[in-house]
């Protein structure tokens, strides 16, 4: 399979001096340089961008601004809600698998904070089924507040487990130089409703929500044979995608069945099981999502996801560290950039370049990136090639 041979990652956060155009061009330039190839060697470009936060759309051509040698290269925008970044990565993998390209540049980027709070909330609802869910109080947070309510009704109050997930990810994010919020908030703060941590929607508190962010990330992909000659390379053992129905009314929404199917497909392709993974970067847009994902990936039986965090299984020194980067909770969630960022975080770990985030001797990484409420589900399994 293909491999990652270079990358670049911007700071995530409120980047007042950056535009979508400059973010895309900068990480595209730096990723190609990091890969040690010429800009003329790039055969195709995929740009992941959710959009809707500013009037400027049609961003694929912005990658060409990285260098004049990229002019006339095919560049395509990819979108699949909050899994947009991984959708772009998988398109790049398909390009290489088809034998069309040797080097593919994949960029994920979003500029969210140029919009007002109301505009951001409305744009995010495009990742839900507006006919049935568009009037949900609290917007997209309300969608996950409803999921949390249903989960609580079935399995009991999980507020403490969600607070432990938030505290874990914020503690991990302190060591992530790209993270938007590098502050260890602690369990007590995350578990206490206060003026600084109010309820946002249903049982979801502010500390249960990922951050509105600007940011960009980029990787360079190549085929396995070419990658074997590089100084650094992280190969894809598997890449799987499972798309589910959009309306929550057509699914048992607390099951995240699309997530479960994507993990099953990935393990079948890779010849692995969950026990083979050294760590996982998973999509914690809200803490209830990470909790349910524990169950969907097979870490615990249904309804018992709280065991994984309460018993310390998913901490950095646990049996399966989850989100050693700090996840979306600490790092931020610039929609189009998130999936690409997750692949970079995993590659850094596998190559021993994660510095303070580093876990001990990782061999296999799992990545789960989700669009909407478990509608677009992408899993990658990565391993170090050299």
Buried (B, 14 or more C-beta within 10 A) or exposed (E): BBBBBBBBBBBBBBBEEBBBBBBBBBBBBBBBBBBEBEBEBBBBBBBBBBBBBBEEEEBBBBBBBBBEBBEEBEBEBBBBBBBBBBBBBBBBBBBBBEEEBBBBBBBBBBBBBBBEEEBBBBBBBBBBBEEEBEEBEBBBBBBBBBBBBBBBEEBEEBBBBBBBBBBBBBBBBBBBEBBBBBEEBBBEBBBEEEEEBEEBBBBBBBBBBBBBBBBBBBBBBBBBEBBEEBEBBBBBBBBBBBBBEBBBEEBEBBBBBBBBBBBBBBBEBBEBEEEBBBBBBBBBBBBBBBBBBBBBBBBBEEBEBBBBBEEBBBBBEBEBBBBBBBBBBBBBBBBBBBBBBBBBBBBBBBBEEBEEBBBEEBEBBBBBBBBBBBBBBBBBBBBBBB
